[in-house]
Amino acid sequence: MAYFRNNAVNLLNIHYAIHSIALTGAGAFFAAYLFKAGLSVPGVFLTFAAILLGRFLIRPMIIPLAARFGMRLLIIAGTLLSACQYPLLAMVHGVGLALYAIIAIGAVADTFYWPSYHAYFARVGDDEHRGHQVSAREAIAALVGVVSPLLTGFLLVTFGPRIAFGTTAGIVALSAVPLLWTPEFRVAKTAVGAIRAAMPGVLLFMGDGFTGVIYVFVWQVALFQSLSENFMAFGGALAVAAIVGAVGGLYLGRYIDSGGRRAVFIACGSLGLVLLMRAAATHDPGLAFVANAMSALGGCLYIPTVMTVVYTLAKGAPCTLRFHVAAEAGWDIGGATGLVAAAALAWWGVPLWAILLLAILGVTWQFVLLRGHYAQRLATGLAE
């Protein structure tokens, strides 16, 4: 497999695999735990909206820092800051200082980590193997996600949140180690036309953010409620979903690298179907379990389809980091809009199943944009 010969991508995927232990473990429990710790449903959604708005406000600081220290160091710094969130999560008891600290640290950590990570992945990846490389990353994360939610649920029930989230913090910090052997990339102090080149990515990420926050955070609360607020049952549902996702993760990469337009139909269609299943399952534990399992397959189909386009656009832009800083700002706008809308609807008594259907708007937006991008991809010869 030629796409595994890129050592920098391999090391980056090892980092992501370790980090995914936290993302698919304690990270997947984040919304459910905040709800269990005393926040209202609108309060949970507004917490994540506050993190996104904080990210949006401090993003401009990334460019001068990357120009001075390089992208790899920012990824490492973001990883270590992310680790600091989890011990604080164990200290949350309703609205208070611990929650405010999580919002502040989460905003800074995400701002350092995600634009730098995506820009770095775009820089070191290969255009001709992009779909395979992204699919491999997501399949690895899905495999890791089989064990991590079960382990997190077990630790929460058996030893409590301090041990569960403290263990997660150590794992996140450990994920920075493979990055020590990856190359460093400096960022130019100026890049003519960088913002204009980033606009397609901004639009894609706005739709992705709006869809993603409802698909993830609203569903996490709905699933947790449907499973009688049981952490072990919640972890089991996430583990089964990871198994389903791992089976489908690598398969779609072939369609992306060899055509792509079929992948858009499959990815957006599967996401829409999953949303309908989730809406129907909010009061049925058995159906919720099945809907959550199908969700992972939808994600493994959708994420490579979107990120293949985004990484290719970023690599062709005047500056990959500026591209991703701008694109992530679009994600923050879309995500914060979706979360505030979800919080307002929940406050007005709209049931979660109806709020979940809001994401159909974002899926439609993404379908239109992705169809256009893959048509261009075919025209330029990146696919058959």
C-alpha positions as CSV (number, residue, x, y, z in Angstrom):
1,M,0.0,0.0,0.0
2,A,1.8,3.1,-1.3
3,Y,-0.1,5.5,0.9
4,F,1.6,3.9,4.0
5,R,5.1,4.8,2.8
6,N,4.7,8.4,4.0
7,N,6.5,8.3,7.3
8,A,5.4,11.7,8.5
9,V,1.7,10.8,7.9
10,N,2.3,7.5,9.7
11,L,3.7,9.2,12.7
12,L,0.9,11.8,12.6
13,N,-1.6,8.9,12.5
14,I,0.0,7.2,15.5
15,H,-0.3,10.5,17.4
16,Y,-4.0,10.7,16.3
17,A,-4.6,7.0,17.3
18,I,-3.4,7.7,20.9
19,H,-5.2,11.0,21.1
20,S,-8.3,9.2,19.9
21,I,-8.3,7.1,23.0
22,A,-9.3,10.3,24.8
23,L,-11.5,11.7,22.0
24,T,-13.6,8.5,21.7
25,G,-13.4,7.8,25.4
26,A,-13.7,10.7,27.9
27,G,-14.2,13.1,25.0
28,A,-17.3,11.3,23.9
29,F,-18.6,11.4,27.5
30,F,-18.1,15.2,27.8
31,A,-21.6,16.3,27.1
32,A,-23.2,13.5,29.0
33,Y,-21.0,14.1,32.0
34,L,-21.8,17.8,32.1
35,F,-25.5,16.9,32.0
36,K,-25.0,14.4,34.8
37,A,-23.0,17.0,36.8
38,G,-26.0,19.3,37.0
39,L,-26.1,21.4,33.8
40,S,-29.4,21.8,32.0
41,V,-29.7,20.6,28.4
42,P,-29.5,24.2,27.1
43,G,-26.6,24.8,29.5
44,V,-24.6,21.9,28.0
45,F,-25.1,23.3,24.5
46,L,-24.2,26.8,25.5
47,T,-21.0,25.6,27.2
48,F,-19.7,24.2,23.9
49,A,-20.9,27.3,22.1
50,A,-18.9,29.4,24.5
51,I,-15.8,27.3,23.7
52,L,-16.3,27.8,19.9
53,L,-16.8,31.6,20.3
54,G,-13.6,31.8,22.4
55,R,-11.8,29.9,19.7
56,F,-13.1,32.3,17.1
57,L,-11.9,35.4,19.0
58,I,-8.3,34.2,19.6
59,R,-7.6,32.5,16.3
60,P,-5.6,35.5,14.9
61,M,-2.8,34.8,17.4
62,I,-2.0,31.5,15.7
63,I,-0.3,32.9,12.6
64,P,2.5,34.9,14.3
65,L,3.1,32.0,16.8
66,A,3.5,29.5,13.9
67,A,5.8,31.9,12.0
68,R,8.1,32.0,15.0
69,F,7.9,28.5,16.4
70,G,6.5,26.3,13.6
71,M,3.3,24.2,13.3
72,R,4.6,21.1,15.0
73,L,5.2,22.9,18.3
74,L,1.7,24.4,18.2
75,I,0.2,20.9,17.8
76,I,2.3,19.7,20.8
77,A,1.2,22.7,22.9
78,G,-2.4,22.2,21.9
79,T,-2.2,18.5,22.8
80,L,-0.8,19.2,26.3
81,L,-3.3,22.0,26.9
82,S,-6.1,19.6,25.9
83,A,-4.9,17.2,28.6
84,C,-5.5,19.9,31.2
85,Q,-9.3,19.9,30.5
86,Y,-10.0,16.5,31.8
87,P,-9.1,16.8,35.4
88,L,-11.2,20.0,35.5
89,L,-14.1,18.1,34.1
90,A,-14.1,15.9,37.2
91,M,-14.5,19.0,39.3
92,V,-17.6,20.3,37.6
93,H,-20.8,20.5,39.8
94,G,-23.1,22.7,37.9
95,V,-22.1,26.2,36.7
96,G,-19.0,27.4,38.5
97,L,-15.2,28.1,38.3
98,A,-14.3,24.6,37.0
99,L,-16.8,25.0,34.1
100,Y,-15.4,28.4,33.3
101,A,-11.8,27.1,33.4
102,I,-12.8,24.3,31.0
103,I,-14.3,26.8,28.5
104,A,-11.2,29.0,28.7
105,I,-8.6,26.2,28.4
106,G,-10.6,24.3,25.8
107,A,-10.8,27.4,23.6
108,V,-7.1,28.0,23.7
109,A,-6.2,24.3,23.3
110,D,-8.5,23.8,20.3
111,T,-7.2,27.0,18.7
112,F,-3.6,25.8,19.0
113,Y,-4.3,22.2,18.0
114,W,-6.9,21.8,15.3
115,P,-5.8,24.4,12.7
116,S,-2.2,23.4,13.1
117,Y,-3.0,19.7,13.0
118,H,-5.1,20.0,9.8
119,A,-2.6,22.3,8.1
120,Y,0.2,19.9,9.0
121,F,-1.7,16.9,7.7
122,A,-2.4,18.8,4.5
123,R,1.2,19.7,4.1
124,V,2.7,16.2,4.6
125,G,0.0,14.2,2.9
126,D,-0.1,13.0,-0.8
127,D,-2.8,14.3,-3.1
128,E,-3.0,11.1,-5.0
129,H,-3.5,9.1,-1.8
130,R,-5.5,11.7,0.2
131,G,-8.7,9.7,0.5
132,H,-6.8,6.5,1.6
133,Q,-4.7,8.4,4.1
134,V,-7.7,10.2,5.7
135,S,-9.8,6.9,5.7
136,A,-6.9,5.1,7.3
137,R,-6.7,7.7,10.1
138,E,-10.5,7.5,10.7
139,A,-10.4,3.7,10.7
140,I,-7.6,3.7,13.3
141,A,-9.6,6.1,15.4
142,A,-12.7,3.8,15.0
143,L,-10.7,0.7,16.1
144,V,-9.4,2.6,19.2
145,G,-13.0,3.7,19.9
146,V,-14.0,0.0,20.5
147,V,-12.1,-0.1,23.8
148,S,-11.9,3.4,25.0
149,P,-15.6,4.2,25.7
150,L,-15.9,0.8,27.6
151,L,-12.8,1.6,29.6
152,T,-14.1,5.2,30.4
153,G,-17.5,3.9,31.4
154,F,-15.9,1.3,33.7
155,L,-13.6,3.8,35.3
156,L,-16.4,6.3,35.9
157,V,-18.6,3.7,37.5
158,T,-15.9,1.9,39.5
159,F,-13.4,4.5,40.5
160,G,-15.2,7.8,39.8
161,P,-14.5,10.8,37.6
162,R,-11.2,11.8,39.1
163,I,-9.5,8.5,38.1
164,A,-11.3,8.2,34.8
165,F,-10.6,11.7,33.6
166,G,-7.1,11.8,35.2
167,T,-6.2,8.7,33.2
168,T,-7.5,10.4,30.1
169,A,-5.3,13.4,30.7
170,G,-2.2,11.2,30.9
171,I,-3.1,9.5,27.6
172,V,-3.6,12.8,25.8
173,A,-0.2,14.0,27.0
174,L,1.4,10.7,25.8
175,S,0.0,11.3,22.3
176,A,2.4,14.2,21.8
177,V,5.5,11.8,21.9
178,P,5.3,10.6,18.2
179,L,5.2,14.2,17.1
180,L,8.8,14.6,18.3
181,W,10.0,12.7,15.2
182,T,8.0,14.5,12.6
183,P,9.5,17.4,10.5
184,E,8.9,21.0,11.4
185,F,7.4,23.5,9.1
186,R,7.7,27.2,9.5
187,V,5.0,29.6,8.3
188,A,5.7,32.7,6.2
189,K,5.0,36.0,7.9
190,T,2.9,37.1,4.9
191,A,1.0,35.2,2.2
192,V,-0.7,37.1,-0.6
193,G,-4.2,35.8,-1.5
194,A,-4.3,33.4,1.5
195,I,-7.7,34.5,2.8
196,R,-9.3,34.5,-0.7
197,A,-8.0,30.9,-1.3
198,A,-9.4,29.8,2.0
199,M,-13.0,30.8,1.3
200,P,-14.1,27.4,-0.2
201,G,-12.8,25.8,3.0
202,V,-14.6,28.4,5.2
203,L,-17.9,27.6,3.5
204,L,-17.4,23.8,3.8
205,F,-16.4,24.1,7.4
206,M,-19.4,26.4,8.2
207,G,-21.7,23.6,7.0
208,D,-19.6,20.9,8.8
209,G,-19.7,22.9,12.0
210,F,-23.5,23.4,12.0
211,T,-24.0,19.7,11.2
212,G,-21.4,18.4,13.5
213,V,-22.4,20.0,16.7
214,I,-26.0,18.8,16.3
215,Y,-24.8,15.4,15.1
216,V,-22.5,15.0,18.1
217,F,-23.5,17.0,21.1
218,V,-27.3,17.0,20.8
219,W,-27.1,13.3,20.1
220,Q,-24.8,12.5,23.0
221,V,-27.3,14.1,25.4
222,A,-30.3,12.3,23.7
223,L,-28.5,9.0,23.7
224,F,-27.5,9.3,27.3
225,Q,-31.1,10.1,28.3
226,S,-32.5,7.2,26.3
227,L,-30.1,4.8,28.1
228,S,-31.4,5.9,31.5
229,E,-28.3,8.0,32.1
230,N,-26.2,4.9,32.6
231,F,-22.5,5.4,31.9
232,M,-21.7,1.7,31.2
233,A,-24.6,1.4,28.7
234,F,-23.5,4.6,27.1
235,G,-19.9,3.3,26.8
236,G,-21.2,0.1,25.3
237,A,-23.3,1.9,22.7
238,L,-20.2,3.9,21.7
239,A,-18.1,0.7,21.5
240,V,-20.5,-1.1,19.2
241,A,-20.6,2.0,17.0
242,A,-16.8,2.0,16.8
243,I,-16.8,-1.6,15.5
244,V,-19.3,-0.8,12.8
245,G,-17.2,2.3,11.9
246,A,-14.0,0.4,11.7
247,V,-15.4,-2.0,9.2
248,G,-16.5,0.8,6.8
249,G,-13.6,3.2,7.5
250,L,-11.0,2.1,4.9
251,Y,-13.5,1.1,2.2
252,L,-14.6,4.5,1.1
253,G,-11.1,5.8,0.5
254,R,-11.0,3.9,-2.8
255,Y,-14.1,5.6,-4.1
256,I,-12.7,9.0,-3.1
257,D,-9.4,8.6,-4.7
258,S,-10.9,7.0,-7.8
259,G,-13.9,9.3,-8.4
260,G,-15.5,10.9,-5.5
261,R,-19.0,11.8,-6.7
262,R,-20.3,8.5,-5.6
263,A,-18.7,9.1,-2.2
264,V,-20.7,12.4,-1.9
265,F,-24.0,10.6,-2.5
266,I,-23.1,7.8,-0.1
267,A,-21.6,10.0,2.6
268,C,-24.4,12.7,2.7
269,G,-27.1,10.1,2.1
270,S,-25.9,8.0,5.0
271,L,-25.6,11.0,7.3
272,G,-29.2,12.1,6.5
273,L,-30.4,8.5,7.1
274,V,-28.6,8.3,10.4
275,L,-30.2,11.6,11.5
276,L,-33.7,10.3,10.7
277,M,-32.9,7.1,12.7
278,R,-31.6,9.1,15.6
279,A,-34.7,11.3,15.7
280,A,-36.9,8.2,15.8
281,A,-34.8,6.6,18.5
282,T,-34.7,9.2,21.3
283,H,-37.2,7.4,23.5
284,D,-36.4,3.8,22.5
285,P,-33.2,2.3,24.1
286,G,-32.9,-0.5,21.6
287,L,-33.4,1.6,18.5
288,A,-31.0,4.2,20.0
289,F,-28.4,1.6,20.3
290,V,-28.8,0.6,16.6
291,A,-29.0,4.2,15.5
292,N,-25.7,5.0,17.3
293,A,-24.0,2.0,15.7
294,M,-25.0,3.2,12.2
295,S,-23.8,6.7,13.2
296,A,-20.2,5.6,13.2
297,L,-20.5,4.2,9.7
298,G,-22.0,7.5,8.6
299,G,-19.1,9.4,10.1
300,C,-16.5,7.1,8.6
301,L,-18.1,7.7,5.2
302,Y,-18.6,11.5,5.6
303,I,-15.3,12.7,7.2
304,P,-12.9,11.4,4.6
305,T,-15.2,12.8,1.8
306,V,-15.1,16.3,3.3
307,M,-11.5,16.3,4.5
308,T,-10.1,14.9,1.2
309,V,-11.4,18.1,-0.4
310,V,-10.3,20.4,2.4
311,Y,-6.7,19.0,2.6
312,T,-6.3,19.2,-1.2
313,L,-7.5,22.8,-1.2
314,A,-5.2,23.7,1.7
315,K,-2.1,22.2,0.1
316,G,-2.7,24.2,-3.0
317,A,-3.3,27.5,-1.1
318,P,-0.6,30.1,-0.6
319,C,-0.4,29.1,3.1
320,T,-1.9,25.8,4.5
321,L,-2.0,27.2,8.1
322,R,-3.8,30.4,7.1
323,F,-6.2,28.3,5.1
324,H,-7.1,26.2,8.1
325,V,-7.2,29.1,10.6
326,A,-9.8,30.7,8.3
327,A,-11.6,27.4,7.7
328,E,-11.7,26.6,11.4
329,A,-13.2,30.1,12.0
330,G,-15.9,29.1,9.6
331,W,-16.4,25.9,11.7
332,D,-16.7,28.0,14.9
333,I,-19.4,30.2,13.3
334,G,-21.4,27.3,12.0
335,G,-21.0,25.3,15.2
336,A,-21.8,28.1,17.5
337,T,-24.9,29.0,15.4
338,G,-26.1,25.4,15.6
339,L,-25.5,25.1,19.4
340,V,-27.2,28.4,20.2
341,A,-30.1,27.4,18.1
342,A,-30.2,24.0,19.8
343,A,-30.0,25.7,23.2
344,A,-32.8,28.1,22.4
345,L,-35.1,25.4,21.1
346,A,-34.4,23.2,24.1
347,W,-35.1,26.1,26.4
348,W,-38.5,26.6,24.6
349,G,-39.3,22.9,25.2
350,V,-38.7,21.6,21.7
351,P,-37.8,17.8,22.0
352,L,-34.4,16.7,21.2
353,W,-35.6,14.5,18.3
354,A,-36.8,17.6,16.5
355,I,-33.6,19.5,17.3
356,L,-31.6,16.6,15.7
357,L,-33.4,17.2,12.4
358,L,-31.9,20.7,12.2
359,A,-28.7,19.0,11.0
360,I,-30.5,18.1,7.7
361,L,-30.0,21.7,6.7
362,G,-26.2,21.4,7.1
363,V,-26.1,18.1,5.3
364,T,-27.9,19.6,2.3
365,W,-25.4,22.5,2.3
366,Q,-22.5,20.1,2.3
367,F,-23.9,18.0,-0.5
368,V,-24.2,20.9,-2.8
369,L,-20.7,22.2,-2.1
370,L,-19.0,18.8,-2.2
371,R,-20.6,17.9,-5.5
372,G,-19.1,21.0,-7.0
373,H,-15.6,20.3,-5.5
374,Y,-15.5,16.7,-6.7
375,A,-16.6,17.7,-10.2
376,Q,-13.6,20.1,-10.2
377,R,-11.4,17.3,-8.8
378,L,-12.4,15.1,-11.8
379,A,-11.7,17.9,-14.3
380,T,-8.2,18.5,-13.0
381,G,-7.3,14.8,-13.2
382,L,-6.9,14.1,-9.4
383,A,-9.5,11.3,-10.0
384,E,-10.4,9.1,-12.9
